Amino acid sequence: MPGATTAAIGDNRRGTQHSEGPATILAIGTANPENIVCQDNFADYYFGLTKSEHLTELKDKMKRICHKSGIEKRYIHLDAELISAHPEIIDKHSPSLETRVDIVATEVPKLAESAARKAIAEWGRPATDITHLIFSTYSGCRAPSADLQLASLLKLRPSVSRTILSLHGCSGGGRALQLAKEIAENNRGARVLVACSELTLICFSTPDESKIIGHGLFGDGAGAVIVGADPSADGERPLFEMVAASQTMIPGTEHALGMQATSSGIDFHLSIQVPTLIKDNIHQCLLDAFRSIGNTDPNWNDLFWAVHPGGRAILDNIEDKLQLQPWKLAASRQVLSEYGNMSGATIAFVLDELRRRREKEQDMQQQPEWGVLLAFGPGITIESIVLRNPLSRGLKEN
């Protein structure tokens, strides 16, 4: 019977399309604009750029924020030359959304391309072997969007399956990696390029009491990650296994963190309550994540940590709540110091820093086998991924 034959073929295909093992991170690339601003000089840079030197009290507050931020420098695309060409960007009475969108429509995919080429080079296979592309950004309001532009820049196959994530903010990288995990494990042989690229130009504004914390934290950057399951023996080298993933929303916190498109760009809101709200909910969120793999009593200090450095206060609160040893969040603090908060792209930098530190360690048997990735975004949303070090697992199995 034709119907029975078709059903049998379908069942057989479903049985063979899943991977044998978990999704793994196979390569990482990062990129930043050329313009560097030292945090000690940022208040002068920002208030000079916006012609707001007369707002002395607000400038002094910015200096205090920068001093306590744990940041040494940031990479920022916006500079005096761009402001001179587009003065409407610093005129809150003039519509500037179209100008900003025109700029980021070119620069966001270009920055993502730089990061992606580094990841593809490390991966060691041609870009045409990429089967899926996930692009996350809050810096775009146009279609065709950045995913299509990046696919063209990299000369990916016309049949590449593309997904765009918009306005996920700082959790965008974590959400994109979770989606990549699902794709890789349910489509045998899939190789997913995850790209996150952000420019603060889209939400840059003149000094305002309600936004000054964000302006003291955020920078520009792009991260790219190649994800695939069942790495081939002829060159693919897994850096991290993504064993389990979950997303948790903290009820009643929609007011604490958000973004809104306006005639003057993307207006962002960042409440001072965010670090405390994360601290109050992170323990249960982690317990739920590890229970999903059968670990009901994890020792947090036995793990390695890839935490989105949303700000120094967030890292301090997580460290305090979980009683982590001071060096456990060292990779996140290092990235915060060197780059600031690059929103969704930042988690790629943290993973890259983690793997560099791991490669420098002499005794691989002392490296933690298990770890966790955390990212935080509007909602407040917490993205969690349980990670595993394939090198430590291999040593223990042997």
MIGUNU-989766 format. One record per residue: x, z, y of N, C-alpha, C in turn. Coordinates in steps of 0.2 Angstrom, whole numbers, padded with zeros to 4 digits, always signed. Example, Ala and Ser with C-alpha at 12.3 -4.5 7.8 and 13.67 -1.06 7.14 Angstrom:
+0066+0039-0028+0062+0039-0022+0066+0039-0016;+0064+0035-0011+0068+0036-0005+0064+0039+0000;
This chain:
+0004+0000-0006+0000+0000+0000+0004+0000+0006;+0003-0005+0011+0007-0005+0017+0007+0002+0021;+0002+0005+0021+0001+0011+0025+0006+0016+0022;+0006+0017+0015+0010+0022+0012+0017+0020+0013;+0019+0014+0013+0026+0012+0014+0028+0013+0020;+0024+0012+0025+0026+0013+0032+0027+0021+0033;+0023+0025+0030+0023+0032+0031+0029+0035+0028;+0031+0032+0022+0037+0034+0019+0043+0032+0023;+0043+0027+0026+0049+0025+0030+0050+0029+0036;+0044+0031+0039+0044+0036+0045+0047+0042+0043;+0044+0045+0037+0047+0052+0035+0054+0051+0033;+0057+0046+0030+0064+0046+0029+0068+0045+0035;+0065+0042+0040+0069+0041+0047+0069+0048+0050;+0064+0051+0050+0064+0058+0053+0069+0063+0050;+0069+0062+0043+0074+0066+0040+0081+0065+0041;+0083+0059+0043+0090+0057+0044+0092+0056+0052;+0087+0057+0056+0089+0057+0063+0092+0063+0066;+0091+0069+0063+0094+0075+0065+0101+0076+0064;+0105+0079+0068+0112+0080+0067+0112+0086+0061;+0118+0086+0058+0120+0091+0053+0122+0098+0057;+0125+0097+0062+0127+0103+0066+0125+0104+0073;+0127+0109+0076+0124+0110+0083+0128+0106+0088;+0124+0105+0094+0127+0101+0099+0134+0104+0101;+0138+0100+0103+0145+0103+0106+0146+0099+0113;+0150+0103+0116+0153+0100+0123+0160+0097+0121;+0160+0090+0122+0166+0086+0120+0171+0085+0125;+0169+0085+0131+0174+0084+0137+0170+0086+0143;+0175+0088+0148+0172+0090+0155+0176+0087+0160;+0173+0085+0166+0176+0082+0172+0173+0085+0178;+0177+0086+0183+0175+0089+0190+0178+0085+0195;+0174+0085+0201+0177+0082+0207+0174+0085+0213;+0177+0084+0219+0175+0087+0225+0177+0082+0231;+0174+0083+0237+0176+0079+0242+0183+0081+0245;+0186+0077+0249+0192+0078+0251+0193+0083+0257;+0187+0084+0260+0187+0089+0266+0187+0096+0263;+0192+0100+0265+0193+0107+0263+0192+0112+0269;+0188+0117+0269+0187+0122+0274+0189+0129+0271;+0194+0132+0274+0196+0139+0272+0190+0144+0274;+0189+0148+0270+0183+0153+0271+0185+0157+0277;+0191+0159+0279+0193+0163+0284+0191+0159+0291;+0191+0153+0291+0190+0149+0297+0183+0146+0297;+0179+0147+0292+0172+0144+0291+0168+0145+0297;+0167+0151+0300+0163+0153+0305+0165+0149+0311;+0171+0148+0313+0173+0144+0318+0172+0137+0317;+0173+0134+0311+0171+0127+0309+0164+0126+0310;+0159+0130+0307+0152+0129+0307+0149+0130+0314;+0151+0135+0318+0148+0136+0324+0151+0131+0329;+0157+0128+0328+0159+0123+0332+0156+0116+0331;+0155+0115+0324+0152+0109+0322+0145+0108+0325;+0141+0114+0325+0134+0114+0327+0134+0115+0334;+0139+0116+0338+0139+0117+0345+0135+0124+0347;+0137+0129+0343+0133+0135+0343+0138+0141+0345;+0143+0140+0348+0148+0145+0350+0145+0151+0354;+0140+0149+0357+0136+0154+0362+0133+0160+0358;+0131+0158+0351+0128+0163+0347+0133+0168+0344;+0135+0172+0348+0141+0176+0346+0139+0182+0341;+0133+0185+0341+0131+0190+0336+0130+0186+0329;+0127+0181+0329+0126+0177+0323+0133+0175+0320;+0137+0173+0324+0144+0171+0322+0148+0177+0319;+0147+0182+0322+0151+0188+0320+0148+0190+0313;+0141+0189+0312+0138+0191+0305+0141+0186+0300;+0141+0179+0302+0144+0174+0297+0151+0176+0295;+0155+0179+0300+0162+0181+0298+0162+0186+0293;+0157+0191+0294+0157+0197+0289+0155+0194+0282;+0150+0190+0282+0148+0187+0276+0153+0183+0272;+0157+0179+0276+0163+0175+0273+0168+0180+0271;+0169+0186+0274+0175+0190+0272+0173+0194+0266;+0167+0195+0265+0165+0199+0259+0163+0194+0253;+0163+0188+0254+0160+0183+0249+0164+0182+0243;+0171+0184+0243+0175+0182+0237+0177+0175+0236;+0176+0171+0242+0178+0164+0242+0184+0163+0247;+0188+0159+0245+0194+0157+0249+0194+0151+0252;+0190+0146+0249+0190+0139+0252+0184+0136+0249;+0181+0131+0252+0176+0126+0250+0177+0119+0251;+0174+0115+0248+0175+0107+0249+0168+0105+0252;+0168+0102+0258+0162+0100+0261+0163+0093+0264;+0158+0089+0262+0158+0082+0264+0157+0081+0272;+0153+0085+0274+0151+0085+0281+0157+0087+0286;+0158+0082+0291+0164+0084+0295+0162+0082+0302;+0166+0083+0307+0165+0081+0314+0163+0074+0315;+0167+0070+0311+0166+0062+0312+0159+0060+0310;+0156+0063+0305+0150+0062+0302+0144+0064+0307;+0146+0070+0310+0141+0073+0315+0141+0068+0322;+0147+0066+0323+0147+0062+0329+0143+0055+0328;+0143+0053+0322+0140+0046+0321+0132+0048+0320;+0130+0054+0318+0123+0055+0317+0122+0062+0320;+0121+0062+0327+0120+0069+0330+0113+0072+0329;+0109+0068+0326+0102+0071+0325+0103+0076+0319;+0108+0076+0315+0109+0081+0310+0109+0088+0313;+0112+0089+0319+0112+0096+0322+0107+0097+0327;+0102+0092+0328+0097+0093+0333+0091+0095+0329;+0089+0101+0329+0083+0103+0325+0076+0101+0327;+0076+0097+0333+0070+0094+0336+0070+0087+0334;+0075+0084+0331+0075+0077+0329+0074+0076+0322;+0070+0072+0319+0070+0071+0312+0076+0068+0309;+0079+0071+0304+0085+0068+0301+0085+0067+0294;+0079+0068+0291+0079+0068+0283+0081+0061+0281;+0079+0056+0284+0080+0049+0282+0088+0047+0283;+0091+0050+0288+0098+0049+0289+0102+0052+0283;+0100+0059+0282+0103+0062+0276+0102+0059+0270;+0096+0057+0268+0095+0053+0262+0099+0047+0261;+0100+0043+0267+0104+0037+0267+0111+0039+0265;+0114+0044+0267+0121+0046+0266+0122+0048+0259;+0117+0053+0257+0118+0056+0250+0117+0051+0245;+0112+0046+0246+0111+0041+0241+0117+0037+0239;+0122+0037+0243+0128+0033+0241+0133+0038+0239;+0134+0044+0242+0139+0049+0241+0138+0053+0235;+0132+0055+0233+0131+0059+0228+0133+0055+0221;+0130+0049+0220+0132+0046+0214+0140+0044+0214;+0143+0043+0220+0150+0042+0220+0154+0048+0218;+0152+0054+0220+0156+0060+0218+0155+0061+0210;+0148+0060+0208+0147+0060+0201+0151+0056+0197;+0152+0050+0199+0156+0045+0196+0164+0047+0195;+0166+0051+0200+0173+0053+0199+0174+0058+0194;+0169+0063+0194+0169+0068+0188+0168+0065+0181;+0163+0060+0181+0161+0057+0175+0167+0053+0172;+0171+0050+0176+0177+0046+0174+0182+0050+0170;+0183+0056+0173+0187+0061+0171+0185+0063+0164;+0179+0065+0163+0176+0067+0157+0176+0062+0152;+0175+0056+0153+0175+0050+0149+0182+0049+0146;+0187+0049+0151+0194+0048+0149+0196+0054+0144;+0194+0060+0145+0196+0065+0141+0193+0064+0134;+0186+0062+0134+0183+0061+0128+0186+0055+0124;+0189+0050+0127+0193+0045+0123+0189+0039+0120;+0183+0039+0122+0179+0033+0119+0176+0029+0125;+0174+0023+0124+0172+0019+0130+0165+0021+0133;+0164+0020+0139+0158+0023+0142+0152+0019+0139;+0152+0014+0136+0147+0010+0133+0144+0014+0127;+0148+0019+0124+0146+0023+0119+0141+0028+0121;+0140+0029+0127+0136+0034+0130+0129+0032+0128;+0124+0036+0125+0118+0034+0123+0112+0036+0128;+0114+0042+0131+0109+0046+0136+0113+0048+0142;+0109+0048+0147+0112+0051+0154+0107+0056+0157;+0109+0062+0158+0105+0067+0162+0108+0068+0169;+0105+0067+0174+0108+0068+0181+0104+0073+0184;+0107+0079+0187+0104+0084+0190+0106+0084+0197;+0102+0085+0202+0104+0085+0209+0098+0088+0213;+0099+0092+0219+0094+0093+0224+0095+0089+0230;+0100+0084+0229+0102+0081+0235+0100+0074+0236;+0094+0072+0233+0091+0066+0233+0084+0065+0233;+0081+0061+0237+0074+0060+0238+0072+0052+0238;+0075+0049+0233+0074+0041+0233+0074+0039+0226;+0070+0033+0225+0070+0030+0219+0071+0022+0220;+0075+0018+0216+0079+0021+0210+0084+0027+0213;+0085+0031+0208+0088+0037+0210+0095+0037+0207;+0099+0043+0208+0106+0043+0207+0108+0042+0200;+0103+0043+0195+0105+0042+0188+0106+0034+0187;+0102+0030+0190+0102+0023+0189+0109+0021+0192;+0110+0023+0198+0116+0021+0202+0122+0023+0198;+0123+0029+0195+0128+0031+0191+0129+0027+0185;+0124+0025+0182+0124+0021+0176+0127+0014+0178;+0126+0012+0184+0128+0005+0186+0136+0006+0188;+0137+0011+0191+0144+0013+0193+0149+0013+0187;+0146+0016+0182+0150+0017+0176+0150+0011+0171;+0145+0007+0172+0144+0001+0168+0142+0003+0161;+0137+0008+0161+0134+0010+0155+0130+0005+0152;+0128+0005+0146+0123+0000+0143+0117+0000+0147;+0113-0006+0147+0107-0006+0150+0102-0002+0147;+0103-0001+0140+0098+0003+0136+0099+0010+0136;+0104+0013+0140+0105+0020+0140+0099+0023+0143;+0097+0029+0139+0091+0032+0141+0093+0038+0146;+0089+0037+0152+0091+0041+0158+0085+0046+0160;+0088+0052+0162+0083+0057+0164+0086+0060+0171;+0082+0061+0176+0084+0064+0182+0080+0070+0183;+0084+0075+0185+0082+0082+0186+0083+0083+0194;+0077+0085+0197+0077+0086+0204+0075+0093+0207;+0079+0096+0211+0077+0102+0215+0077+0108+0210;+0081+0108+0204+0082+0113+0200+0087+0118+0203;+0091+0116+0208+0095+0121+0212+0101+0123+0207;+0103+0129+0208+0108+0132+0204+0108+0132+0197;+0101+0132+0194+0100+0131+0187+0101+0124+0184;+0102+0119+0188+0101+0112+0186+0106+0111+0181;+0112+0113+0181+0117+0112+0176+0116+0115+0169;+0113+0121+0170+0111+0124+0163+0105+0121+0160;+0100+0119+0164+0094+0115+0162+0097+0108+0159;+0101+0105+0162+0103+0098+0160+0107+0099+0153;+0111+0104+0152+0115+0105+0146+0110+0107+0140;+0104+0111+0142+0100+0112+0137+0096+0106+0134;+0094+0102+0139+0091+0095+0137+0096+0091+0133;+0102+0091+0135+0107+0087+0131+0108+0090+0124;+0108+0096+0123+0108+0099+0117+0102+0097+0112;+0096+0097+0115+0090+0095+0111+0091+0087+0109;+0093+0083+0114+0094+0076+0113+0099+0075+0107;+0105+0078+0108+0110+0077+0103+0108+0079+0096;+0105+0085+0095+0103+0087+0089+0097+0084+0086;+0093+0080+0090+0088+0076+0087+0088+0069+0087;+0094+0066+0088+0096+0059+0088+0103+0058+0086;+0103+0058+0079+0110+0058+0076+0114+0052+0079;+0120+0054+0081+0125+0050+0084+0124+0049+0091;+0120+0052+0095+0119+0052+0102+0125+0055+0105;+0127+0052+0111+0132+0055+0115+0129+0055+0122;+0128+0061+0125+0125+0062+0131+0129+0064+0137;+0129+0060+0142+0133+0062+0148+0128+0066+0153;+0130+0072+0154+0127+0076+0159+0131+0076+0166;+0128+0074+0171+0131+0074+0178+0127+0078+0183;+0130+0082+0186+0127+0086+0192+0131+0085+0198;+0128+0083+0203+0132+0081+0209+0128+0084+0215;+0131+0088+0220+0128+0091+0226+0132+0090+0232;+0128+0088+0237+0131+0089+0244+0127+0093+0249;+0129+0098+0252+0126+0102+0256+0123+0099+0262;+0125+0093+0264+0123+0089+0269+0115+0089+0269;+0112+0088+0264+0105+0087+0263+0101+0093+0266;+0104+0099+0266+0101+0105+0268+0105+0109+0274;+0110+0105+0277+0114+0108+0282+0109+0109+0289;+0110+0114+0292+0106+0116+0298+0110+0120+0303;+0108+0120+0309+0111+0124+0314+0110+0132+0312;+0114+0136+0315+0113+0143+0313+0106+0146+0314;+0104+0150+0309+0098+0153+0309+0099+0159+0304;+0096+0165+0307+0096+0171+0303+0094+0171+0296;+0089+0167+0295+0086+0167+0288+0090+0163+0283;+0095+0158+0286+0099+0154+0281+0106+0155+0281;+0108+0160+0285+0116+0161+0286+0119+0163+0280;+0116+0166+0275+0120+0168+0269+0121+0162+0265;+0116+0158+0264+0117+0151+0261+0123+0147+0264;+0123+0147+0270+0128+0143+0273+0135+0146+0272;+0135+0152+0271+0142+0156+0270+0144+0155+0263;+0140+0152+0258+0141+0152+0251+0142+0145+0248;+0138+0140+0250+0138+0134+0247+0143+0129+0249;+0145+0125+0244+0150+0120+0244+0148+0114+0241;+0152+0108+0241+0150+0102+0238+0155+0101+0232;+0152+0098+0227+0155+0096+0221+0151+0093+0215;+0154+0090+0210+0151+0087+0205+0154+0089+0198;+0150+0089+0193+0153+0091+0187+0150+0086+0181;+0154+0084+0176+0151+0080+0171+0153+0083+0164;+0149+0082+0160+0150+0085+0153+0148+0080+0148;+0152+0078+0143+0150+0074+0137+0147+0079+0131;+0141+0078+0129+0138+0082+0124+0137+0078+0118;+0138+0080+0112+0136+0077+0106+0137+0081+0100;+0133+0080+0094+0134+0084+0088+0138+0080+0083;+0140+0084+0078+0144+0081+0073+0150+0077+0075;+0155+0080+0079+0160+0076+0082+0164+0072+0076;+0166+0066+0078+0169+0062+0073+0177+0064+0072;+0179+0063+0066+0186+0066+0065+0191+0062+0068;+0190+0056+0071+0195+0051+0073+0196+0052+0081;+0196+0058+0083+0198+0059+0090+0193+0064+0094;+0187+0065+0093+0183+0069+0096+0184+0077+0095;+0185+0080+0100+0187+0087+0100+0182+0092+0103;+0178+0096+0099+0173+0100+0102+0177+0106+0106;+0174+0107+0112+0177+0113+0116+0172+0119+0115;+0166+0118+0115+0161+0123+0114+0155+0121+0110;+0153+0125+0106+0147+0124+0102+0141+0127+0106;+0135+0123+0107+0129+0126+0110+0124+0128+0104;+0124+0134+0102+0121+0136+0096+0113+0137+0097;+0112+0140+0103+0105+0142+0104+0104+0142+0112;+0098+0140+0114+0096+0139+0121+0089+0142+0123;+0088+0145+0129+0082+0147+0131+0081+0147+0139;+0075+0147+0141+0074+0147+0148+0069+0153+0149;+0070+0157+0154+0066+0163+0156+0064+0163+0163;+0058+0163+0165+0056+0164+0172+0054+0172+0173;+0057+0174+0179+0055+0181+0180+0049+0181+0184;+0043+0184+0181+0037+0183+0185+0037+0186+0192;+0033+0183+0196+0032+0186+0203+0038+0185+0207;+0042+0181+0206+0048+0180+0210+0049+0173+0213;+0043+0169+0214+0043+0163+0216+0046+0163+0224;+0044+0168+0227+0046+0169+0234+0053+0170+0236;+0057+0172+0230+0064+0174+0232+0069+0168+0232;+0068+0163+0229+0073+0157+0229+0069+0151+0229;+0070+0146+0234+0066+0140+0234+0069+0135+0239;+0066+0129+0238+0068+0123+0242+0062+0119+0244;+0062+0116+0250+0056+0112+0253+0059+0106+0257;+0057+0100+0255+0058+0095+0260+0055+0095+0266;+0058+0094+0272+0056+0094+0278+0058+0088+0282;+0056+0087+0288+0058+0081+0292+0066+0082+0294;+0068+0088+0293+0075+0089+0295+0080+0091+0289;+0078+0088+0283+0082+0089+0277+0078+0094+0272;+0082+0096+0267+0079+0101+0263+0080+0108+0266;+0075+0112+0266+0075+0118+0269+0075+0123+0263;+0081+0127+0263+0081+0132+0257+0080+0139+0259;+0078+0143+0254+0076+0150+0256+0080+0154+0250;+0084+0159+0252+0088+0163+0248+0087+0170+0250;+0083+0174+0246+0082+0181+0248+0087+0185+0246;+0088+0191+0250+0094+0196+0248+0092+0199+0242;+0086+0199+0239+0084+0202+0233+0086+0199+0227;+0089+0193+0227+0090+0189+0221+0095+0192+0217;+0101+0195+0219+0106+0198+0215+0102+0204+0211;+0098+0208+0214+0095+0214+0211+0090+0212+0206;+0086+0206+0208+0081+0204+0203+0084+0201+0196;+0090+0198+0197+0094+0196+0191+0096+0202+0187;+0099+0206+0191+0102+0212+0187+0096+0216+0183;+0090+0217+0186+0085+0220+0183+0082+0217+0177;+0084+0210+0176+0081+0206+0170+0086+0203+0166;+0092+0204+0167+0097+0200+0163+0098+0203+0156;+0098+0209+0156+0099+0213+0149+0094+0210+0144;+0087+0211+0146+0082+0208+0141+0083+0201+0139;+0084+0197+0145+0085+0190+0144+0090+0188+0138;+0096+0192+0139+0101+0191+0134+0100+0193+0127;+0096+0199+0127+0094+0202+0120+0090+0196+0117;+0085+0193+0120+0081+0188+0117+0085+0182+0115;+0090+0180+0119+0094+0174+0117+0097+0176+0111;+0100+0182+0110+0104+0183+0104+0100+0185+0098;+0094+0187+0099+0090+0189+0093+0088+0182+0090;+0088+0177+0094+0086+0170+0091+0091+0168+0086;+0097+0170+0086+0102+0168+0081+0103+0174+0076;+0099+0179+0076+0099+0185+0071+0104+0190+0073;+0106+0190+0080+0110+0196+0082+0106+0201+0086;+0104+0206+0083+0100+0211+0087+0104+0216+0091;+0110+0217+0090+0114+0222+0093+0121+0219+0096;+0121+0214+0100+0127+0211+0103+0131+0216+0107;+0138+0216+0106+0142+0220+0110+0144+0215+0116;+0142+0216+0122+0143+0211+0127+0151+0210+0129;+0155+0215+0127+0162+0214+0129+0166+0210+0123;+0162+0209+0118+0165+0205+0112+0164+0197+0114;+0161+0196+0119+0159+0189+0121+0164+0186+0126;+0164+0179+0126+0167+0176+0132+0161+0174+0137;+0162+0173+0143+0156+0172+0148+0157+0167+0153;+0152+0162+0153+0152+0157+0158+0146+0158+0162;+0146+0161+0167+0141+0163+0172+0141+0159+0178;+0136+0156+0180+0135+0153+0187+0137+0158+0192;+0142+0157+0196+0144+0162+0202+0140+0160+0208;+0133+0162+0207+0129+0161+0213+0131+0165+0219;+0135+0170+0219+0138+0174+0224+0141+0180+0221;+0145+0183+0225+0149+0189+0223+0144+0194+0220;+0139+0196+0224+0134+0201+0222+0131+0200+0215;+0130+0194+0214+0127+0192+0207+0131+0194+0202;+0138+0192+0202+0143+0193+0197+0144+0201+0197;+0144+0204+0202+0145+0211+0202+0140+0215+0199;+0133+0213+0200+0128+0216+0197+0127+0215+0190;+0129+0209+0187+0129+0208+0180+0134+0212+0177;+0140+0212+0180+0146+0216+0177+0144+0223+0177;+0141+0226+0182+0139+0233+0182+0133+0234+0177;+0128+0230+0176+0122+0231+0172+0124+0231+0165;+0129+0226+0163+0131+0226+0156+0137+0229+0154;+0140+0233+0159+0146+0237+0158+0152+0232+0155;+0153+0227+0159+0158+0222+0156+0165+0224+0159;+0170+0222+0154+0176+0224+0157+0178+0219+0162;+0182+0221+0167+0183+0217+0173+0185+0210+0172;+0189+0208+0167+0191+0201+0166+0186+0197+0163;+0180+0200+0161+0176+0195+0157+0173+0190+0162;+0172+0191+0168+0169+0186+0173+0174+0183+0177;+0181+0183+0174+0186+0181+0178+0186+0173+0180;+0183+0169+0175+0183+0162+0176+0178+0161+0181;+0172+0164+0181+0167+0163+0186+0169+0165+0193;+0173+0171+0194+0176+0173+0200+0181+0168+0203;+0185+0165+0198+0190+0161+0200+0187+0154+0203;+0182+0152+0200+0178+0146+0203+0175+0147+0209;+0172+0153+0210+0169+0155+0216+0174+0155+0222;+0180+0158+0220+0185+0159+0225+0188+0152+0227;+0188+0147+0223+0191+0141+0224+0187+0136+0227;+0180+0136+0226+0175+0131+0227+0169+0134+0231;+0167+0140+0230+0161+0142+0233+0156+0141+0227;+0149+0141+0229+0144+0140+0225+0142+0132+0226;+0143+0128+0221+0141+0121+0221+0135+0120+0218;+0130+0125+0218+0124+0124+0215+0124+0122+0207;+0120+0117+0205+0120+0115+0198+0127+0113+0195;+0131+0110+0199+0137+0107+0197+0142+0113+0195;+0141+0119+0198+0146+0124+0197+0148+0126+0190;+0143+0126+0185+0144+0128+0178+0149+0124+0175;+0149+0118+0177+0154+0113+0173+0161+0116+0175;+0162+0118+0182+0168+0120+0184+0170+0127+0180;+0165+0131+0179+0166+0137+0175+0168+0136+0168;+0165+0131+0165+0167+0129+0158+0174+0126+0158;+0176+0122+0163+0182+0119+0163+0188+0125+0164;+0186+0130+0168+0191+0135+0169+0191+0139+0163;+0186+0141+0159+0186+0144+0153+0191+0141+0148;+0190+0135+0147+0194+0131+0142+0201+0131+0144;+0203+0130+0150+0210+0131+0153+0213+0137+0151;+0209+0143+0152+0212+0149+0151+0213+0150+0143;+0208+0148+0140+0208+0148+0132+0215+0145+0130;+0216+0139+0132+0222+0135+0130+0228+0138+0132;+0228+0142+0137+0235+0146+0139+0236+0152+0134;+0231+0154+0131+0232+0160+0127+0236+0159+0120;+0240+0163+0119+0245+0161+0113+0241+0163+0106;+0238+0169+0106+0235+0171+0100+0228+0169+0100;+0226+0163+0096+0219+0161+0096+0215+0166+0092;+0218+0170+0087+0214+0174+0083+0211+0180+0087;+0214+0181+0093+0211+0186+0098+0205+0183+0102;+0204+0177+0102+0199+0174+0106+0192+0175+0104;+0188+0177+0108+0181+0179+0106+0178+0172+0102;+0174+0173+0097+0171+0168+0094+0164+0166+0097;+0161+0171+0100+0154+0170+0103+0154+0171+0110;+0150+0167+0114+0150+0168+0121+0143+0166+0124;+0142+0166+0130+0135+0165+0133+0136+0161+0140;+0132+0156+0141+0132+0153+0147+0125+0155+0151;+0126+0157+0157+0120+0159+0161+0120+0155+0168;+0114+0153+0170+0113+0149+0176+0106+0152+0179;+0106+0152+0186+0100+0155+0189+0097+0150+0194;+0091+0149+0195+0088+0144+0199+0081+0146+0202;+0078+0142+0206+0071+0144+0208+0066+0146+0203;+0062+0151+0205+0058+0153+0200+0056+0161+0200;+0061+0165+0200+0068+0164+0198+0068+0162+0190;+0072+0157+0189+0073+0155+0182+0080+0156+0180;+0080+0159+0173+0087+0160+0170+0088+0156+0164;+0093+0152+0165+0095+0147+0159+0100+0151+0155;+0099+0151+0148+0104+0155+0144+0106+0150+0138;+0112+0150+0137+0114+0146+0131+0119+0150+0127;+0118+0151+0121+0123+0155+0116+0128+0150+0114;+0134+0151+0116+0140+0147+0114+0144+0150+0109;+0148+0145+0105+0153+0147+0100+0159+0143+0101;+0165+0147+0100+0171+0144+0101+0173+0141+0094;+0173+0134+0094+0174+0131+0087+0181+0132+0084;+0186+0134+0088+0193+0135+0086+0193+0142+0083;+0190+0147+0086+0189+0154+0083+0185+0154+0076;+0180+0150+0076+0176+0149+0070+0180+0146+0064;+0184+0141+0066+0188+0138+0061+0193+0142+0058;+0196+0146+0062+0201+0151+0060+0198+0156+0055;+0192+0159+0057+0189+0164+0053+0187+0161+0046;+0184+0155+0046+0182+0151+0040+0188+0150+0035;+0194+0149+0038+0200+0147+0034+0203+0154+0032;
